[in-house]
């Protein structure tokens, strides 16, 4: 009985010490380091406008449907860009529903951007990302939307191209992945133009 009480007391003490260290001290230490070293990223990479309003995160896509805005990738996350329901459509490459959806999206993309029936459409313009929340589109996708956006805003296409360039994130360490245009940042830059 004495051994059982001793073992129980040791187990309870170890559990309390580990709970304090793992659930208190360690998270506070990591939080403090992140707030000092990477405050923007640690707080969600939020985009705040001049008037102090939070417009979103650099890391999460938002839906834009108006002709004066660049349109993001399609989203399969909930009701479109719903971070609480992040995920893809889970359709396999041979799924008829996926094939039909892509054909419809290609036709819609060509129509809204004034492209010919035979014009190549970037894959990211008609397929959702794995998370459904991708904030970037390809540079080619942005280039194909330039004429529509410039016309809707009554501004020069060269000015729109310059804003695209300013809001293009390069490949990670210049070698991993491809350059991508952050749609939210670009559309906010257009609104501030």
N, C-alpha and C positions, 0 to 999 in steps of 0.2 A: 504494500500500500504506500509505503514511504517512497519507493522508487517511482510509482505511478504519479504521485503528487509532484515529485521533483521533475519528472519528465514533462508533466503538464505545465508546470510553472515555467520551465525553459522554453517550451513551444509557444506559450502565450507571450512571453517576453520577446522572443525572436519575431513573432508575428507583429507585435506592436512596433518594434524597432524598424522592421522592414516596411511596414505601412507608413510610418513617419518619413522614412528616407525615400521610398519609391512613390508615395502618393502626395508627398508634401515638399520636401527639400529639393528632390531632383526636378520635378516639374517647374517649381519656382525658379530654380537656377537656369534651366533651359529657356523659360519665358523671359527672364531678365537679360540673358545674353542676346536673345533674338531681338528684344526691344532696343538694345543698345547698338548691336551690330547691323541689324536688318529691319528697322522699324516699319518701312513701307511694306515689305513682303510679309512680315509677321502679323500685320494688321489687315491682310487680305488684298494687298495691291490695289487699293481702292482709288478710283478716279474721282477727284473732288473738283468741282467747277469753281470759278472765281468767287461766286456768291456763297460758297461753302456747302453746296448741295452735293451729295454723293450720287454719282450717275451710274455706278457699277464697278466691276472689278476688271482689271486688265486680263484676268485669267479666265473669265466666264463670258461666253457669248450672249448676245441679246438678239431678239428678233426685230428686224427693221423691214417693213414692207412698202413704205412710201417710195415713189420713184426718185425722190430727191436724195435718198440715202443708198449707200452701198448695202447690198443684201448679204447676210452671212450664209454659211453652209446650212443645208436642211438639218433639222434636229428631230431626233426620235425620243428625246427626253420629255416624258409626260406630255403636256400640252405645248410643247415647243419651248426649249430653253428653260425647263423647270429643274432647277438644281436639286430639288428634293427627289426627283425621279430620274436622276442621271443614268444614262445607258443608251445602248444602241437598239436597233430594231430586232436584232437577233435573227434576221432572215438569212438563210444560207445563200451562197452564190447562185444556186439553181432555183431559188424560190420564185414562183411566178409573180407574187405580190411585189417583190423587190424589183423584178424586171419591169413590171407595169409602172411602178412608181417612178423609176428612173426614166423611162420613156416619156412619161407625163412631165417630169421635171425638165427634161431636155427641151421639149416643145415649149414649155412656159418660159424657160430661160432665153431661148432664141427669140421668142415673141417680145418679151419685155425689154430686151436689149437690142432689138432691131437687127438680128443676125440672119444670115441666109439659112435656108433649110439644111444645107450641107456643111455649115460652119461647125468646126470642132468645139466642143464644150468641155471645159476643165472638169475632171472627176469630182473635185471638191465642190463644184456648183450644184451637183445633183445627188451626192451621197452624203449621208450623215457620218459624223465622226463616231468613234467607239463610245465616247462619253455623252455625245449629243450636246456638248457645251463648248465646243472648240471656238475660241474667240478670233481665230485667224482664217483668212482665205488666201489662196495663192495669188502671187503677183499677176499672173495671167488672168485669173478670175476678176481681179480688180480692174485690169486694163480693159476687159470686155464690157465692164459696167460703166466705164468713164463717160462715154458719149451720152448715155441716158441720164446720168447724174448731172453732168454739165448743162444739158438741155433743160432739165427740170429746175435747176437753180439759176439759169441764165448767166452762167459764168464760163470763162474760157477753159477749154479742155486742158490746155497746158498748165493752168493753175491747179486743176484737179489732179493732174499727174504729179505735180510738185508735192501736193498734200499726201498723195499715195506714197511717194518716196520718203517723206518725213515720218510716216507712220508704218513703215515696213521694218519689221524686226528681222535681223540677219539670222542665219543658221547659228545654232549654239556652238560657241567657240569657232565660228566660221567654217566648221567641217561637218557637224551633225545636223541632219535634216536639211530643210530648205528655208529660204526666206519666206516670211508670211506677213500679210497686212492685217493689223489689228483693226477689226471693223468698228468697234465702239470708239476707239481713239480717233480713227479717220472720220467717222460721222460727227463726232464732237468738234473736230477741227473744221469741218465743213460748216457746221452751225456757227462757229466763231469767226468765219471768214467774212 
